[in-house]
Every structure is written in structure tokens, then in C-alpha cells.
Amino acid sequence: MNPQEIQVSSPSPFRRRRFVAPHRRRSPLLLLAQPFLTALLLVGVPVAGGAWVVTSPRFLLSNIVVSGTSRVRPAEVGEALRPLRGKHLLLVSLADVEGRLSENRWIEGANLRKRMPNSLVVEVEERQPVMLLRRDEGLFYVDRSGTVIDLYDPAREADLLLLSIAPGARLEVEPALAVAAELELVAPDWASGLSEVEVLGGDDFRLFTAALPYPVLVSLGGVGRQVRKFREVMPEVARRYDRVAAVDLRFSRQIVIQPAAEPRNQEG
């Protein structure tokens, strides 16, 4: 019988038995508490932080920063918003702030923003007067929209045209300014002495200028043609009339002279 060889493999010195960590059972109490702890972190912490913000005196409005004023004094803005001081900044309504500021006729609007922790920034947009409205009570600043702002203050420099309204006519600022601009284009010398624009109604206006000893009546959109036509006959008007009360240029085919006295020469 032939001997049989049996090979026995020896264990490799590089092979290691895999370590298996023993399985540990988690505590039932920990399993039950985990959702509660997660909810506490997700909800409780923000709620606690919010409660601190709402109740902390650090966030009470105590500082009002005002800019953009020239006619409105910052102290006036501060006084208008005084009832809001001490109120929590997050609870201050910007609409309420705008409403309080709008009571000042010089304030057209304002850019508002809250600046943490306790400041309100107010950038005032003031109304810009463009004319002085003549009324029985006196002169008043008026803006382009026709808003009557305030009584004229002689202490303030104001190079503004006078605006008057004929009985039955409406306050129309933009058309009055447009007529003045038309005059500037066709007759700068007349425009430089323009002192008053009277609204007659519709598109009709009466202009008073230092360049003429009498007012002229014009219509919006036709000032250029009307003035050029009148300038051609001005020497003849001066020759025929001692004094003129007014000149009406609104008609396309004629110029109406309203004399203040009888003409010197009835002929021609």
C-alpha cells in the first residue's frame, strides 16, 4: 500500500479573526425620551429665544435717526413719533409711522427701516414748492400736484412765481408751469420778468411780466405762435394806444386790445 500524503495547511500569520462587537440593547427610557429631546431642540430653543427678544428692554424703541430734511426740523419728526418711544421695535407698525408723519404737510413720504436693537431710521421726502398761491388769507407754498403746503414765510428765500385763480377756475399748477415754460422758449426776455400766472379756466391763462406794462391772455399750447404774432404788431399798438389794460392773444385770427384809455389815433 502506497503511503498517502496528507497536506495540512497551517494558518496564515496575516489572517485575523473578525471582531464582532457585542450587541447592546438601547435603554427603553432613552428611546422614549429621544423624540421629546429632539422636539425640545427644534421648538423650545427658538421659542425661548423669541420670548427673550420680545421681553428684553434692549429692543424697546429709544433712538430715532432722521435725515433728508431741510424745511422740516428733525425735532418735529421726533415729536410726531414720540408716542412710539418705549414700544418694542418689532411691534412698531411702519404704517403707523407713515400716518403720523403725513400730518406734517411738508412731508410727502419717508423711507423707513428698523435698525436693531432699538433704532428707527427715517429718511424724509419733503414736498417741493414750485409756486406761491395767492389767496385772500395770504400766500401759500404749493407743489406740482396742487397740494397747498404751508403759509409763505418771508424769512425764507423763495424765487417762486405767483399763482392766482380766477373765480370759478380750479387750481392747476402743472398747466401754469407749462405755460411759463412755453413763454421761456419763445420770449426769454418776457419770461425773465414773469411774476404771476393767473388760471382763468380750461387752457386759458393771464400772464404778468415786467417786460410789458399790461398782462397778456394766452392759451396753453399756443403761447409761441401767439407771442410771435403779437410782437409783430407791438409798435403799432404802442402808437395807437396811450395805455393798455390787457391784450388777449388767444384767438387765431385776431388780437384783442383792451384799452385803459381812448386811443390817440382813431384812424388806421
C-alpha positions in Angstrom: 0.0 0.0 0.0 1.3 3.2 -1.0 1.5 5.8 1.7 -0.8 8.8 1.2 0.4 12.3 1.8 -2.0 14.4 3.7 -1.3 18.2 3.5 -2.4 20.2 6.4 -2.4 23.9 5.7 -1.0 26.0 8.5 -2.9 29.2 9.5 -1.6 32.3 7.8 0.1 34.7 10.1 -1.7 37.6 8.2 -5.3 36.5 8.7 -7.1 37.6 11.8 -10.4 36.6 13.2 -13.0 39.3 12.6 -14.0 41.1 15.7 -17.7 41.3 16.3 -18.8 43.9 18.8 -21.3 42.6 21.2 -24.8 44.0 20.6 -26.0 46.3 23.3 -29.6 46.9 23.8 -30.7 50.6 24.0 -32.4 51.8 27.1 -36.2 51.9 26.6 -36.3 55.2 28.5 -33.8 56.7 26.1 -35.8 55.6 23.2 -38.9 57.2 24.6 -37.0 60.4 25.5 -35.3 60.9 22.2 -38.3 62.4 20.3 -39.0 64.7 23.2 -35.4 65.9 23.3 -35.5 66.5 19.5 -38.7 68.5 19.7 -37.3 70.5 22.6 -34.3 71.5 20.5 -36.3 72.3 17.4 -39.1 74.2 19.1 -38.2 75.0 22.6 -34.9 76.8 21.9 -36.4 79.2 19.2 -39.4 79.8 21.5 -37.2 80.7 24.4 -35.1 82.9 22.1 -38.2 84.6 20.8 -39.5 85.2 24.3 -36.3 86.8 25.3 -36.3 89.1 22.2 -39.9 90.2 22.9 -39.5 90.8 26.6 -36.0 92.2 26.7 -35.8 96.0 27.3 -32.9 96.1 24.9 -35.3 96.1 22.0 -37.5 99.0 23.1 -37.5 101.9 20.6 -35.3 104.6 22.1 -33.4 106.1 19.1 -35.0 107.8 16.1 -32.5 108.8 13.3 -33.8 111.5 11.0 -32.3 112.6 7.6 -33.3 114.3 4.4 -34.9 117.3 6.0 -34.4 121.0 5.1 -37.7 122.7 5.9 -38.8 120.1 8.4 -36.8 120.1 11.6 -35.7 116.7 12.9 -37.2 117.7 16.3 -40.6 117.9 14.6 -40.2 114.4 13.3 -39.1 113.2 16.8 -42.1 114.9 18.4 -44.6 113.3 15.9 -43.2 109.9 16.7 -42.8 110.5 20.5 -45.8 108.2 21.4 -43.9 105.3 19.8 -40.9 105.6 22.0 -40.6 102.8 24.5 -42.6 100.4 22.3 -41.0 97.2 21.3 -39.2 97.8 18.0 -40.6 94.6 16.4 -44.1 95.7 17.3 -43.8 99.2 15.8 -46.0 99.5 12.7 -44.3 101.3 9.8 -47.8 102.2 8.5 -48.5 103.9 11.8 -45.2 105.8 11.5 -46.1 106.9 8.0 -49.6 108.1 9.2 -48.1 110.2 11.9 -45.5 111.8 9.6 -48.2 112.6 7.0 -49.8 115.0 9.4 -46.9 117.4 8.5 -47.8 119.0 5.2 -44.1 119.4 4.3 -43.6 115.6 4.4 -44.6 113.9 1.2 -43.3 110.5 2.3 -40.5 108.7 4.1 -38.2 105.7 3.7 -38.4 103.8 6.9 -36.4 100.9 8.3 -35.9 99.4 11.7 -32.3 99.0 12.9 -31.8 96.5 15.7 -31.8 96.6 18.5 -33.6 99.9 19.3 -33.5 102.3 16.4 -35.9 103.6 13.8 -34.3 105.2 10.7 -36.4 107.9 9.0 -35.4 109.3 5.6 -37.8 112.1 4.9 -39.0 113.1 1.4 -40.1 116.7 1.6 -42.6 118.4 -0.7 -41.0 120.8 -3.1 -42.8 124.1 -3.5 -42.9 125.3 -7.1 -45.2 128.3 -6.9 -46.8 130.7 -4.4 -50.6 130.5 -4.4 -52.3 133.8 -3.8 -55.4 133.6 -1.6 -57.4 136.1 0.4 -55.7 134.8 3.5 -52.2 135.4 2.1 -49.6 133.5 0.1 -49.1 129.7 0.3 -46.5 127.3 -0.9 -47.9 124.8 -3.4 -46.3 121.8 -5.1 -46.7 120.4 -8.6 -49.6 118.2 -7.6 -51.5 121.2 -6.3 -51.0 120.4 -2.7 -51.2 123.5 -0.6 -48.3 123.1 1.8 -48.0 126.0 4.2 -48.3 129.7 4.6 -45.5 131.6 2.9 -42.6 132.6 5.2 -41.0 135.9 4.2 -37.9 134.9 6.2 -37.2 132.1 3.7 -35.8 133.0 0.4 -38.2 131.9 -2.3 -37.8 132.7 -6.0 -41.2 131.4 -7.0 -43.9 132.6 -9.4 -47.1 133.8 -8.0 -50.2 131.7 -8.9 -53.7 133.2 -8.7 -57.0 131.5 -9.5 -59.8 133.4 -11.3 -63.3 133.0 -9.8 -64.8 129.7 -10.9 -61.4 128.3 -12.1 -59.7 125.3 -10.5 -56.2 125.2 -9.0 -54.0 123.8 -11.8 -50.3 124.0 -11.1 -48.8 121.8 -13.8 -50.5 123.7 -16.7 -49.5 127.0 -15.2 -45.9 125.9 -15.1 -46.2 124.6 -18.7 -47.4 128.0 -19.9 -44.4 129.7 -18.2 -42.1 127.2 -19.9 -43.7 127.9 -23.3 -43.1 131.6 -22.7 -39.4 130.9 -21.8 -38.9 129.2 -25.2 -40.4 132.0 -27.4 -39.6 135.1 -25.3 -36.9 134.7 -22.7 -36.9 138.4 -22.0 -40.6 138.3 -21.1 -40.1 135.1 -19.1 -37.3 136.6 -17.0 -39.7 139.2 -15.8 -42.7 136.9 -15.3 -44.1 137.4 -11.9 -47.6 135.9 -11.9 -49.7 133.4 -13.7 -53.4 133.6 -13.3 -55.5 130.5 -14.1 -58.7 131.5 -16.0 -60.1 128.1 -16.5 -59.7 125.5 -19.2 -56.5 126.1 -21.0 -56.5 129.9 -20.6 -54.1 132.0 -18.5 -53.2 135.6 -17.8 -49.5 136.4 -17.6 -48.0 139.3 -15.8 -44.4 140.2 -16.7 -42.2 143.2 -16.0 -41.4 143.3 -19.7 -44.9 144.6 -20.5 -47.0 147.3 -18.8 -50.1 145.2 -19.2 -51.0 141.5 -18.8 -51.5 139.2 -21.8 -54.0 136.4 -22.1 -52.7 133.2 -23.7 -53.8 129.6 -24.1 -51.8 126.5 -23.3 -50.1 125.0 -26.3 -50.3 128.2 -28.3 -48.0 130.6 -26.5 -45.3 130.5 -29.1 -47.5 131.4 -32.0 -49.5 133.9 -30.1 -46.5 135.8 -28.8 -44.6 135.9 -32.1 -47.7 137.3 -33.8 -48.2 140.0 -31.2 -44.6 141.1 -31.3 -45.1 142.0 -35.0 -47.8 144.5 -34.1 -46.5 145.8 -30.8 -45.1 149.0 -32.3 -48.5 149.8 -33.9 -50.2 149.1 -30.5 -47.9 151.5 -28.8 -48.5 154.1 -31.4 -52.3 153.8 -31.2 -52.9 153.5 -27.5 -51.7 155.6 -24.6 -52.3 152.8 -22.1 -53.5 149.3 -22.5 -55.4 147.4 -19.8 -54.8 143.9 -21.3 -54.0 142.1 -24.5 -55.9 138.9 -25.5 -53.8 136.6 -27.7 -56.0 133.5 -27.5 -57.7 133.9 -30.9 -56.2 132.6 -34.0 -57.3 135.4 -36.4 -57.2 138.4 -34.2 -55.6 140.2 -31.3 -57.9 141.9 -28.9 -56.6 145.1 -27.3 -58.4 146.2 -24.1 -57.5 149.9 -23.8 -57.3 151.6 -20.5 -57.9 154.9 -22.2 -59.2 156.1 -25.6 -56.8 155.5 -28.4 -54.8 158.5 -29.5 -55.5 158.0 -33.2 -58.8 156.6 -34.3 -57.7 156.3 -37.9 -55.9 153.3 -39.4 
